[in-house]
């Protein structure tokens, strides 16, 4: 980040400055992600009954919002430079961007293993990925300036970097907000869950069905199941839990078994 910022000032390259600005957000993003992972490991309390697992989701949301702000700043500066392209030192820009790409590739390799398990780590990985693509854009722009003197390649590369950042951040924001709104997890069809529950012998109906995520990889389910008589409820409950684990990988299951003809309204009264 420091090398690209200094290089951007020396070569007058907006693409390098944009990439350095994005790397600044990476420093904050990686620090925030690490802090969120640490605090998420704290045990539940009487007040925070789920613990602090959603700290990782909040970190991912903050990272996505930061990316959007940086993109807007890049677009504004690139717009001005398109009308009046300044002189850019293509050779220096090219060399510094290559160094930035190498660093980003190492970061991608380090984060790759955990990005499929945690939305928080995936957000950090996206930061580094867009940085790597930004470095590629700066390399191409530096080469064009060096070879042909096309000064406009610098702001154009900056705009492309900004578009990549917006694309990745919109996905991250959408996924984070979905978890916070307790939407059904991606890849789980609630109607399919309902049908699977009803295939368990002795189950007559399913209502008040909810499926949501506490954090990445921790899906939960709660439901009321109307049960026929003639079978031990403990056996039926175990069958329901097994069905959710085998079909959907959901282990945090809360099921209220109700006998046929049971009316909740009489309990409320």
MOJO-V973604 format. One line per field, one symbol per residue. ss: DSSP state (@ for helix, = for strand, . for the rest). psi: psi as a letter, one per 40 degrees, with the letter a starting at -180 (. if undefined). A space follows every 10 residues. Layout:
ss->???
psi->???
This chain:
ss->.@@@@@@@@@ @..@@@@@@@ @@@@@@@@@@ @@@@@@@@@@ .......... ....@@@@@@ @@@@@@@@@@ @@@@@@@@@@ @@@......@ @@@@@@@@@@ @@@@@@@@@@ @@@@....@@ @@@@@@@@@@ @@@@@@@@@@ @@@@@@@@.. .@@@@@@@@@ @@@@@@@@@@ @@@@@@@@@@ .........@ @@@@@@@@.. ..======== =====..=== =======... ..@@@@@@@@ @@@@@@@@.. .========. ...@@@@@.
psi->dddddddddd efhddddddd dddddddddd ddddddddde eiiiiddgde afdedddddd dddddddddd dddddddddd dddghihhgd dddddddddd dddddddddd eddedeehdd dddddddddd dddddddddd dddddddefg dedddddddd dddddddddd dddddddddd efihihehhd dddddddeeh hehdihifhh hihdahegii iiihhhhiie ihdddddddd dddddddefh dghhhhhhih ehhddddd.
